[in-house]
Amino acid sequence: MVTAATRSGRPGGRVTARRGPLGRAAAGRGCRVRGPGSAHGDVRSGGRGHGRRRTADGGSASVEFLGFLPLLLLVGLAAVHLGLAAFAVQQAGTGARAAARTATLDAPGATPAGAGGAAMTGWVASRAAVDAPRCAAGAGEVTATVTVDVPPLLPGTGFTVTRRATMPCPAEPAVAR
């Protein structure tokens, strides 16, 4: 064990740090300040409760944290709500594109609303309304609209998002085989 001695701010005092074989402070042992007039020093660190000084503001950090906690929780809830809204917008766009694409096809088994709902995740699809008419004869394009209700995390914070997708109709209807 190597002992390093340096001068401290106290007159006649010195700081001794016990070091392990790798030059680091040994586990469970800290620095000891020794000065004139005290056999064992008056400040120790690294022991169990030795040298901890109690001050008048001992619990103020806890009280300040408790005062700041509601604001911190509100910011966290706002971030989660923003994430839910962004996810709902992305899923509504995906559903609208799938519904518009299916509306341009002449497939008798597939409905545009069903394709739009299948393209979204379960909880978004259950809160979504898909409106996508099929291509009419002579129409140049079809527009699908998906509206999703974003769930409120706090009362009064819910809202809806709407996404539209437009696809061109084929020049002549495809013949189903």
GICORBEL-V246745 format. One record per pair of residues at least 24 apart in sequence whose ideal C-beta (glycine too) atoms are under 10 Angstrom apart, sorted by the first residue. I is the first residue (numbers start at 1). J is the second residue. D is the distance in whole Angstrom. If there is no record, write none. Layout:
BEGIN
i=<I | I>
j=<J | J>
d=<D | D>
END
This chain:
BEGIN
i=<1 | 1 | 2 | 4 | 6 | 8 | 8 | 8 | 8 | 9 | 10 | 10 | 10 | 10 | 10 | 10 | 11 | 11 | 12 | 12 | 13 | 13 | 13 | 15 | 15 | 16 | 18 | 74 | 77 | 77 | 77 | 78 | 78 | 78 | 80 | 81 | 81 | 81 | 81 | 81 | 81 | 81 | 81 | 84 | 84 | 84 | 84 | 84 | 84 | 85 | 85 | 85 | 85 | 85 | 85 | 85 | 86 | 86 | 87 | 87 | 87 | 87 | 87 | 88 | 88 | 88 | 88 | 88 | 88 | 88 | 88 | 88 | 88 | 88 | 88 | 88 | 88 | 88 | 89 | 89 | 89 | 89 | 89 | 89 | 90 | 90 | 90 | 90 | 91 | 91 | 91 | 91 | 91 | 91 | 91 | 91 | 91 | 91 | 91 | 91 | 92 | 92 | 92 | 92 | 92 | 92 | 92 | 92 | 92 | 92 | 92 | 92 | 92 | 92 | 92 | 92 | 92 | 93 | 93 | 93 | 93 | 93 | 93 | 93 | 93 | 94 | 94 | 94 | 94 | 94 | 94 | 94 | 95 | 95 | 95 | 95 | 95 | 95 | 95 | 95 | 95 | 95 | 95 | 95 | 95 | 95 | 95 | 96 | 96 | 96 | 96 | 96 | 96 | 96 | 96 | 96 | 96 | 96 | 96 | 96 | 96 | 96 | 96 | 97 | 97 | 97 | 97 | 97 | 97 | 97 | 98 | 98 | 98 | 98 | 98 | 99 | 99 | 99 | 99 | 99 | 99 | 99 | 99 | 99 | 99 | 99 | 100 | 100 | 100 | 100 | 100 | 100 | 100 | 100 | 100 | 100 | 100 | 100 | 100 | 101 | 101 | 101 | 101 | 101 | 102 | 102 | 102 | 102 | 102 | 103 | 103 | 103 | 103 | 103 | 103 | 103 | 103 | 103 | 103 | 103 | 104 | 104 | 104 | 104 | 104 | 104 | 104 | 104 | 104 | 104 | 104 | 105 | 105 | 105 | 105 | 105 | 105 | 105 | 106 | 106 | 106 | 106 | 106 | 106 | 106 | 107 | 107 | 108 | 109 | 112 | 112 | 113 | 113 | 115 | 116 | 116 | 116 | 116 | 117 | 119 | 120 | 120 | 123 | 123 | 124 | 124 | 124 | 124 | 127 | 127 | 128 | 128 | 128 | 129 | 129 | 131 | 131 | 132 | 132 | 132 | 134 | 135 | 135 | 135 | 135 | 135 | 136 | 137 | 137 | 137 | 138 | 139 | 139 | 140 | 140 | 140 | 140 | 141 | 141 | 141 | 141 | 142 | 142 | 142 | 142 | 143>
j=<26 | 29 | 26 | 31 | 31 | 33 | 34 | 35 | 43 | 33 | 34 | 35 | 36 | 41 | 42 | 43 | 35 | 36 | 36 | 37 | 37 | 38 | 41 | 41 | 43 | 41 | 46 | 154 | 153 | 154 | 157 | 153 | 154 | 157 | 153 | 150 | 151 | 152 | 153 | 154 | 157 | 158 | 159 | 123 | 124 | 150 | 151 | 152 | 153 | 148 | 150 | 151 | 157 | 158 | 159 | 161 | 150 | 161 | 121 | 123 | 124 | 148 | 150 | 120 | 121 | 123 | 124 | 127 | 128 | 146 | 148 | 149 | 150 | 151 | 159 | 160 | 161 | 163 | 124 | 148 | 150 | 161 | 162 | 163 | 120 | 124 | 161 | 163 | 119 | 120 | 121 | 123 | 124 | 125 | 127 | 128 | 146 | 148 | 161 | 163 | 116 | 120 | 124 | 127 | 128 | 130 | 145 | 146 | 147 | 148 | 150 | 160 | 161 | 162 | 163 | 164 | 165 | 119 | 120 | 146 | 148 | 161 | 163 | 164 | 165 | 119 | 120 | 121 | 124 | 146 | 163 | 165 | 119 | 120 | 121 | 124 | 125 | 128 | 130 | 132 | 144 | 145 | 146 | 147 | 148 | 163 | 165 | 120 | 128 | 130 | 131 | 132 | 143 | 144 | 145 | 146 | 147 | 162 | 163 | 164 | 165 | 166 | 167 | 144 | 146 | 163 | 164 | 165 | 166 | 167 | 130 | 132 | 144 | 146 | 165 | 130 | 131 | 132 | 133 | 142 | 143 | 144 | 145 | 146 | 165 | 167 | 132 | 135 | 141 | 142 | 143 | 144 | 145 | 146 | 164 | 165 | 166 | 167 | 168 | 132 | 142 | 144 | 165 | 167 | 132 | 134 | 142 | 144 | 167 | 132 | 133 | 134 | 135 | 141 | 142 | 143 | 144 | 165 | 167 | 169 | 132 | 134 | 135 | 141 | 142 | 144 | 167 | 168 | 169 | 170 | 174 | 134 | 135 | 167 | 170 | 173 | 174 | 176 | 134 | 135 | 170 | 173 | 174 | 175 | 176 | 174 | 176 | 176 | 176 | 142 | 144 | 144 | 146 | 144 | 144 | 145 | 146 | 165 | 146 | 146 | 146 | 148 | 148 | 151 | 148 | 149 | 150 | 151 | 151 | 160 | 160 | 161 | 163 | 160 | 162 | 162 | 164 | 164 | 165 | 167 | 169 | 167 | 168 | 169 | 170 | 173 | 169 | 169 | 172 | 173 | 169 | 168 | 169 | 166 | 168 | 169 | 171 | 166 | 167 | 168 | 169 | 166 | 167 | 168 | 169 | 167>
d=<7 | 9 | 10 | 10 | 10 | 6 | 9 | 8 | 10 | 9 | 9 | 5 | 8 | 10 | 10 | 10 | 8 | 8 | 5 | 9 | 10 | 9 | 8 | 10 | 10 | 10 | 9 | 9 | 5 | 7 | 9 | 9 | 9 | 9 | 6 | 8 | 9 | 8 | 5 | 8 | 6 | 9 | 10 | 10 | 10 | 6 | 7 | 10 | 8 | 9 | 5 | 10 | 10 | 10 | 8 | 7 | 10 | 9 | 8 | 10 | 8 | 10 | 9 | 9 | 10 | 9 | 6 | 8 | 9 | 10 | 5 | 8 | 5 | 9 | 10 | 9 | 5 | 9 | 10 | 8 | 9 | 5 | 9 | 7 | 10 | 9 | 10 | 9 | 8 | 5 | 6 | 9 | 4 | 8 | 10 | 8 | 8 | 7 | 9 | 9 | 9 | 7 | 7 | 10 | 7 | 9 | 9 | 4 | 7 | 5 | 10 | 9 | 6 | 7 | 4 | 9 | 10 | 10 | 10 | 8 | 10 | 9 | 4 | 9 | 7 | 5 | 6 | 9 | 9 | 9 | 9 | 9 | 5 | 5 | 10 | 8 | 7 | 6 | 6 | 9 | 8 | 10 | 4 | 10 | 8 | 8 | 9 | 10 | 10 | 8 | 9 | 8 | 9 | 5 | 7 | 4 | 10 | 9 | 5 | 6 | 4 | 9 | 10 | 8 | 9 | 9 | 10 | 4 | 10 | 8 | 9 | 9 | 8 | 9 | 8 | 5 | 8 | 4 | 10 | 9 | 10 | 4 | 8 | 7 | 7 | 9 | 6 | 10 | 9 | 6 | 7 | 4 | 9 | 10 | 8 | 4 | 6 | 4 | 10 | 9 | 9 | 8 | 8 | 6 | 7 | 9 | 10 | 8 | 9 | 5 | 7 | 5 | 6 | 10 | 5 | 9 | 6 | 10 | 7 | 8 | 10 | 8 | 6 | 9 | 6 | 10 | 5 | 7 | 6 | 6 | 9 | 9 | 9 | 10 | 9 | 10 | 7 | 10 | 8 | 8 | 8 | 5 | 4 | 8 | 6 | 9 | 7 | 6 | 10 | 8 | 6 | 9 | 9 | 9 | 6 | 9 | 6 | 9 | 9 | 9 | 8 | 8 | 10 | 8 | 6 | 9 | 9 | 10 | 7 | 9 | 10 | 10 | 10 | 9 | 9 | 10 | 9 | 10 | 9 | 10 | 9 | 9 | 9 | 4 | 7 | 8 | 8 | 9 | 10 | 8 | 9 | 10 | 5 | 10 | 7 | 6 | 9 | 5 | 6 | 5 | 6 | 7 | 6 | 8 | 6 | 8>
END
